[in-house]
Each structure stands twice: as C-alpha cells, then as structure tokens.
Amino acid sequence: MYLRQHYNTKETPQGQAIPGSTQVPNSAGGYAWAVDDWTRLDRFLVLGSEGGTYYIGEQKLTVENAEAVRRCIVSDGPRVVERIVAISEAGRAPKNDPALFALAMCVSFGDLETRRRAFSALPRVARIGTHLFHFANYVDGLRGWGRGLRRAVASWYQDMEPTQLSFQAIKYQQRDGWGHRDLLRLSHPKAQDSRHNAIYKWIVDGELVGFGEAMDQIQAFAQAQVSEGKELANLITEFRLPMEAVPSGKRTKEVWEAALPHLGLTALIRNLGVMTSLGVLAKGQWAANTQVIARLTDPKQLKTARIHPIAVLSALITYNQGRGVRGHKTWETVPDIVDALDHAFYLAFDNIEPTGKRLVLALDVSSSMARCGDIAGVPGLTPRVGAAAMAMVTYKTEGQVALISFQDRIVPLDISRCQRLMDVVVATSGLPFGRTDCAQPMLWALENKVAADAFIIYTDSETWAGSIHPVQALQQYRRETGIPAKLVVVGMVSNGFSIADPDDGGMLDVVGMDTSVPQVIDDFVKG
C-alpha cells in the first residue's frame, strides 16, 4: 500500500504535486497551477496589489506582478496596451491606478510600436487630472522625460475642450507632488486658441485674462476662495463649481445642498456619510433623499460614470457603520439610502440571464481569505467579503443554486437571496478562521448526492490542507455521478496560482471583482 500512498494520480495530498502534472508550490505550502503572465496581467489590472495577501507582502506582490507585466510587454506590447485600455475604459477595475502603472511600464519598456500606442492611449486611460498626475509619478520613476512622452502629455491638454480643461484645472489641482503647472512646464503644449492660452496663463502664472465660459468658471473659483455662506452657495449653483473648488472649512450644509444637483456620481457615493452627518440627507429630507436614491439606482448614470461595484460596496460598508474609516464624523444612517446602495451594487454589473443549470457556489472563507489583503486597498474589504458579494450576483439570478462556504471543512452559512448585501457581509465576516482545502465543495456534493453542472469557487487558490487535490475531487465527482461538471475559479487576489488545470477544457479562470465576471461565468456554464 505504501507505493500507492506515495504515487497516486487520483488522490494526492495537496502538500504534494499531482504526479505527471505541471503543478508548482503555492505560497501556503500546497501545490497548484501557475497562471500564465496574461492571466496575471488581468488580475493585476483588476485587483491591484495594494495591501498584499495573507502570504505575500505588498512589496513582493507588486514586484511579482510588475515583472509579469514586463514579460507581457516584451512578448507583445501592443496587446498589453489594448488590454489596459479595454479594462480601464469599461470600468472593469475598482481603481485605475494599476492600469496607469502598466501604461507607464509600456512607455518605459516597450518597443517603438508599443510606446507609440501607449502615448496615443494616454487620454483614454488618464481621463482626469488625478489620473494624469498618477501616470506622471509612475513614469517619472521608470524613465526620463523624452520628446515622445512630453508630446503625449501636451496632447492631453491641447485636445481638451476649454470648458472641460478649466474644470479639470479647478477640480484636480495636484496629487503625488505633481500639479498642472508642473506638467505644462514640462510638456509645453501649444495653445489651440485664445481660450486655451488664457487657461494656461492662469495655471502657470495665476493670471486671470480673457473671457468666455471657461474663464467665467475660473473667475468664480477665485471668488469662491474668499466667499462663504449664501454667496458661496450661489457661485456653486450658477457656475457648477465642483466641491474641490471650496476650501474644506467652508463646506457647510448650505454649500453641499447647492452642490448636490450637479455633484458627480463618484463624488456623491464617496460623500454620502458627510452629507448625512451635516443633515443634507436624513430621515424626512424627502427632496434630497429622493434625488440621491434616483441617481444611485439609475443604470445609465452608473454606466456612464464607470461606477465599479467595489466603489458601491465600499460606500455601503462605510455608510452602514455610521462613521468614517478615517476622521471622526458620525451619522445616523438613512435606511432608504442603504437600500439604494444595495440595489446599485447589482446594477453596476453587466446584465446576466439565468443559465438554467445546477450550480454550487462555494466561498473560500479560510484564514488567508479573511485576515489580510484588502481588495483594491478598500479598508475592511477582505477577499472573503469580496467573494461573498460576488457570489450574491449569481445567487440572486439563478434558480437551481446551492451556496456553501468552506475552509478545511464545510462551514454553515445561513444566507438567503432576499437578504441585504450588508447582512451577507456581516454574516461572512463573522465566520471562524481555518485552513484551506478547495476540494471540499466537490467532496460535499458527492457525500450529499448534490447534482451540479458547475462548481464556482471563489478563492485565492492557496489550498494546502486536503488529502486530495480539488481537480482530483472534481474528476472523482464526474466519474461517480456521470455529470461532466465544470469548474470556474474566481481568483480573489492577484497572486500567480490557480486550482484549475489549464489543460482541462471544463475549467475556467476568471478575475474576481471584474464587472464582466457574472456574464463570463454565464456563457461558460451554458457552453
């Protein structure tokens, strides 16, 4: 028997590689498959590396991802640029920073054609001033400011309409030690007309000259710095000034009420707690509440503003707790606003139709998913919480679905389709810690005679505690039930591993917290 114990292709302990496979050690001491660099590029663009993971620190994880991105650039730089633009423009990532960093790598390490495409893509990825400052900061750490880079930055300013440019200069003034003045002096853009020239003069020298809508808004910005109360509120209303135009000490209830009708949706979502603490939003404040709820639950506005589900989930977690993550602001939550955020989370995903298939949704709630690594740097949004939120999108859509959670055993999880997302977050966060065994969902289905056309496992793939590998458990399930069950692995961190066998056409890797994931799963399961 010892021969079979030491060399068994059907039942291999997860601390050993399956004989004859291409498995590699994962960070937890178990064995899994290494994902290719292109998969890792997607994981990095969507999930980033902020905060690291339970097993890998932020610095090491960032370096690993950056090296994978660089290998992709060397292999096919134009394809990398295309991927960056696709994910960034579609709003498929919670934060744009990884896309900006990867684009900076393309202009630093790519060949001539890659650099040309990356320069051309700059305004599509760096859509606002803050993005441009981040990009400048990243690229400054990777290369010098050559002619091509200066010309690309100059085009960002030259090709923008004057009213849009003045708005960018007012709303996004500086970040990462960079400001518009710095970039104008570096890039020397040509003024397309007198309006552009007047805006450039104001940015660089603080000189207010010229007329027109763009300069009127800049004049109003200057006046806002020395105004307050009703006068300040009137300036905001008349010239549609962004809240960033108002000094922080002057952002009163009256000012917020004036800004609310034209407040950007991203800013609105981020400042729900602030507005509630000031009484702009409160129980019985029907006009303001109704306006906010209507915007939060408008699919078209959510799509146009590229509102990512993570932004909504972050706002929901923060707003529901009645206090800010940083600072000392507190507020009494408005239940209707909580419901609107709950609804907005699901609206932020692409529309999906039920597959009509029998599904097992399995949440990895082990220690590595719960103790470290906030998704996209969002405080409190661990991979465990993110997995639960992602699973609810499919759970609410499908008819024949079993939702389970596991560690090195099945963990009871009492969640219904009708529950608020916040209730799901709380229930998942409160589960105990444990070791990781990603074979548990298939073993559970076999033991309980559950018929499943597909297993969808939300995990970091850091499995190590089982006596059989997940793919072996799936193969056993297929043999004993006669069902050609599929496996979808939803990767919740940007590490380099997967429990899915890349040589099995019935298995698929997707990146967790990508807005297209539910639709991709839907298509794969339906064949």
N, C-alpha and C positions, 0 to 999 in steps of 0.2 A: 504493500500500500504506500510505502514512503516514496516510491517512484512517481506514482500518480499525484501524491500530495505536492511534490516539488516541481512537477511539469504537467500542467493540466490546462488545456486551452479553453475548457468550458467553465471552470470555476477556479479563478486565480485570485488570491488575496490582493487587495488594492495597493498593498505595500510592495507588490512585485509587478513587473511589466507582463502583460499577456504574451506568452511565448509566440514568437514569429511576428509580433506587431511592431509598429514604429513608435510605441509609447515612450514618453520621456518623464523624468521626475518632475512633479509639480512642486509648488512652494511649500506644501504641507507635508511632504514626505511620501505621498502616494504617487501613482502613475496615471498619466492622462496623455492625450494627444496634443502636440504643439500646433497652434493655429498658424496659418501662413501669414506673411507680412501684410498682405492686403486685408485680411480679416482684422489684423491688429490695427491697421490704419483706420478702419471703420470704428473699431472700439475706442480708439484714442479720440477721433473726431467727435464722437457722440458722448462718451463718458469722461474724457479727460483723464488726468492722473492726480488731481488735487486731493490731498489727504492720504494718498497711498491706499493700501489694503491691510487686512489683518496680518498678512505675512510679509508684505513688501512695503518699505517706506516710500514716501512721496518722491524723494530724490532718485532712488533706484528705479522706481516705476517710470518716472519721467524719462530717465536716460534710456531705459529699455525701449520705451515707446518711440523716443526720438530716433534711436538707431534703426528701428523697424521702418519708420517713415523715410529715413535717409536711404535705406536699401531700396525702398519702393521708388524713390526719386531717381536713383541710379538706374534701376531696371526700366522704368517707363515714367519719366517725369510728367509729360502731358496728361497721362492717365491720372496721376496724383492730383494735378490741378483741377481736372474735370471732376474728380471725386470731392475735393474740397468745396468747389462751387456748388455742386449738387446738394450736398448735405447742409451747407450754410444757407443757401438761398431758400431751400424748402423749410427751413426752421426745424430740422430734424434733431438738432442737438440742443441741450439745455443752455449751453454757453457757447459763444462764438470764439472764445479765446484759443481753443485747440486748433480751429481752422485757420485763424490768423497766424499762429505759431508755425503751423505746417506750411502756410503760404510763404512765410518769411524763410523757411528752410528751402523752399523751391527756388526763390530768387537768390539764395546764397549758395546752394549746392547743385542746382540743376544745370543742364547743358543750355546752349543758346536758345533752342526752341522752348525748353521748359521755362526759362527766365522770361522769354517774350510773352508766353501765355500767362504766366503768373503776374507780370506787370499789367497786362490787359485785364486780368480778373480782379485787380485790387479794388475798384469801386463796387464790384458785385459782392465781395466778401467783407470789405471795410465800408459798411453802408452809412455809418455815422461817425462823428468826430472821435468819440471814445475808441471805436474800433481802429481808426487810423493811428491814434496815439499808441494803442497796444501794439499794433504792427510795427510802428517806428521803434518802439522799445525792443521788440523781439529781434528785428532785423539789425539793429544797432549792435546787438551782442553777437552777431554772426558774421557780419561783413562790413565793408566800408560803404560810403555813400557815392557810388559811381553815377555816371551820366544816366543810365537806364533807370535806376531807382529814383533819381531826382525828377526825371521826366514823368515817371508814373505818378509820383506824389503831386507834381504840378498839375497833371491832368485831372486829378481828383478835385482840385479847386476850380480849374478852368472850365470843366464840363458841367458844373453845377449851376442851376438857375440862381440868379441873385437873391431872390427871396428865400430859397432853400439854404443858400450859403450863409446868409445873415442869421437864419435860425440856428444853423449848426454852430456858428461862432458864438451865439448867445447861450445856447443850451449846453454845449460840450466845450468847456473853456480850457481845461487841462486835465491830464491824467498821466501817471507814471513819469512825472517830471518833464513831460512834453506838453506844448501848447501850440495853437495855430501859428503864433508868431514865429516859433522855432522852425516849424515846417515850411512856412512861407520863405523865411530867410535861407533855408537850405535848398528849396526846390525852385525858387524864382519863377513862379507861374506868370504867364503873360495875361494882362487884363484884357478880357474879351471886349469890354466896352467901359464906359464911364462908371456904370454901376458897380462892376467888379472892382474897378480901380478904387472907388470910394470905400468899398468894404475892406480891401487890402490895406488901405491907408489907416483905417480905424484899427484893424487888428494889429498892425505893426507899430504904428505911431500914436494910436489913441486919438487921431484927428477926425473930427466929425465934419464931413463935407458932402455935398451932393444932396439929391432929392430922390423921391420915389418910395415905393412901398418898403423896399429892403432897408433903406436908410431911416425911414419913419420908425420901423421896429427897433433899430439900433438906438435911435434917439429916445424912444420910450424906455428901452433898457437902461440907458444912462439916467433918465429921470426916475426910474424905479429905485435906484440906489439911494436916492435922497428923499423918497416919498414914503408914506405909511398910511394905514387906515383906509378910508374911503377913496382917497386919491390913488393909492396904490392899487386897490381893487379895480378901479375904473381903468387904469392903464392896462392891467392884465386882461380885462374884458375887451377893451377896444382894440388892442394890438395883439391879442392872443399870445401873450408872453408865456413861456414855459416857467415852471416853478423854479428852475435853476436860475432864473433872472432875478429872483427875490432873495435878498440876504436872509440867512437862516433865522435870525432873530425876529424877522418881520412876517414869518409865515403863520399868521393868525387864522382863526376860524373864518373870518370875513374874506381873507385872501384865498383860502382853499375853496370857499364857495364860489368865488369869482373864477377860479381856475378850472373847477370841476367840469364844466360843459365841454371844454376843448383839451382836457388832460389826456395825454397819450395813454393807450390801454396798458402798456407795460408799467408806466408810472402809476396809474390808478391801482393796479394789482399790488404793487410794492408798497403803496401808502394807505392801504385800507385801515391798518391799525392806527396810523397817525390821524387820519380823518375821523375815525371813531373816537379816539382819545380827546379830540377837540370838540366833539359834538356835531360835526358835519353829518356824520352817519350815526344814527341812534334809533332806538325803538320809537316809532311815531313820527320820524322825519321822513314822511312819505315821498316827497318830491325827490330828495337826494337819493334815498334808498332805491326808489323805482328806477331812477336814471342809471345808477351803478349796476343794478341787477340786470337791466335790459342790455347793457353793454357786455357784461360778463357772460351772458348766455346767448350772444349773437354769434353764430358760427362764422359768418362772413367777416366780422370785425376780428375775431380770434385768428382767423387765417391770414388776413391782411397784415395784422400786426406781428405775425410769426410768434404767437404766444405758445410756448412749449408747455406740455403737461407738467413738467417739473417745476416751472415757474408758478403754475397754479397750485400744485401740491405743496410747494414751499410756503406760498401765501396762506394756504388753508391751515397748515400745521401751526404757523406763527399766529395767524389771526385767531384760531380756535383757542389757543392757550391764554389769550388776553394780555399778553405782554411781549415786548420786543426781545429779540435774541440779543441785541446789543442796546445799551441805554436803559432808561428806567421808565419808559412810557408804559402805562397800563390802560386797559379799556374794557368795557362791558360788551361782549360780542353781540352782534345782531343776528339772530338765527336765520333770517332770510338771506343774509349775505353769505353765511356758511353754506346754505343750500345752493346758492348760486355758484359758489366756488366748486362745490361738489359736482354740479352739472357741467361747469366749464371744463373740468379735468377730462371728462369723457368726450366732450365736443372737440377738444384740442387734437384728438387722434383722427386719422382718416376714417371715413365711414366704412364699416365692415358688415357683411351679411353672415348669418349663421351657416356653419358648414354642414349641419345635419349629421355630423359624425359624433362618435362617442369619444369623449376626451377626458383625460386625467391631467389636471393642473396641479403641479407639485412644487411647493415652495421650500427651498433650502433655508431653514431657519437656524442653522448651526452657528457656532461662535464666530467663525470667520465672516459670516454674513451680517452679524449683529453688533460686533464690538468695535469695529474700526472701519474707516473709509467712508466718508460721506460722498454720495453721488454728486458729481459736478460741484463739490465744495459746499453743498447746501447743508447747514447745521441740522443734525438730527435725522437727515435722510440717508439712513444706512442702506446697504444693498438689501437687507432683509425687508425693510419698509418699502423700498422701491419695487421689490419683487411682488409684494402683496398688492401694491397699487396697479402694477402692470397686469397681474393675473385677473384683477377685477374687470378690466376692459373686456376680456374674453368671457369671463364668468357671467357677466350680465347679458352677453349676446347669445350665448349658446343654450340649447335646451337640454342635451344629454352631457352633463359635465360633472365630474367629481373634483372638488377642491380639497387637497390634503397638504399637510406640512410635515417635514421630516428633518431629523438630524442623523444619528446612527440608529434611529427607530422612528416610527410614525408618531407624530405629536398631535394630540387633539386640537382642532382649530374650528371653533364654532362661529362660522360666518355665513350669512345669507346674502343673496343677491340684492335684497332690498335695503341693506344697511348703508348708512352714510360711509363715505370713504374714510372719514376721520375715525369712525368706530373701528374700521378694519385696521387702520394704522395703530390705534391704541391696542387692539387685541393682539396684533402681530408683535408689537414692541414688547409686550409683557410676557412673551413665551420664554421658557428657560433656555439656557445655553447648552450646547452639547457638541459632540464630534460629528464629522461629516461622512455620510455614506449615501452617495447618489444612486445606489442600486435599490434603495428602499421603495420607491414608487412602484417599480415593476414587481418586486417581491410581494408587496402589499396587494397588488392587483391579482397576482397568481393565487395567493393564500385566500383571498376573499372572492375569488371567481368573478372579478370585475372585467367585463368585456370592454376593451378600449381600442379604438382605431389609431390613437396617437397619445403619446405622453409628452407633455410640455413642461420642462423642468427649468425653473428659474434659479440659477446657481452661479457661484464663482468658479466652479469646477475644481476646487481644492479638496477633492474627495480622497480619503485615505483609510477610513476605519472599517470598511466592509470586507467580508470573506470572499466576495465575488465582485467583479467589475460591473459597472452599470450596463455596458454593451452586452456582456455575457448574460446578465439578468434579462435584458430585452430579448436576446436570442432564445433564451430558455422560455420566455413568455410566448414568443412566436411559435416555438416547437410544440409546446404543451396545449396551446389554445387554437392553433391553426389560423390565427389572425395575423396578417402581415403588418403589425403595428409599427407606426413611425415614431421617431423621437425628434423633438425640437428642443434645442438647448438655448436658453435665453441667457446670454452672458451679462452679468451684472457689474463686472469690474473690467478694467482694461488690461488684464494680465494676458499671458500668452498661452493659455491652456483651454482645452475643451474635453468633455467626456464623450463627445460624439466621434465616431470612427469616420474619418474623411473618405474612406473607401466604400462606405455603405450608402447607397443612394436613398435609403429610407431615413437618413438622419440629416438634420439641418442645424447650422449655427446661425443665430441672429444676435444683434446687439440690443441688450435691454435699454429701455428708455428712449429708443428711437421711435419717432411718431409713426413710422411705417410698419412697425413690427406686427401689430394685430392683423393687418392686411396680408403681410408676407406669410404669416402662420396660416391664415385662412386659405390662401392659394396653395400652399404646400400640402396641407392636410387634405384638401379636396382633389389634389393631384393635378 
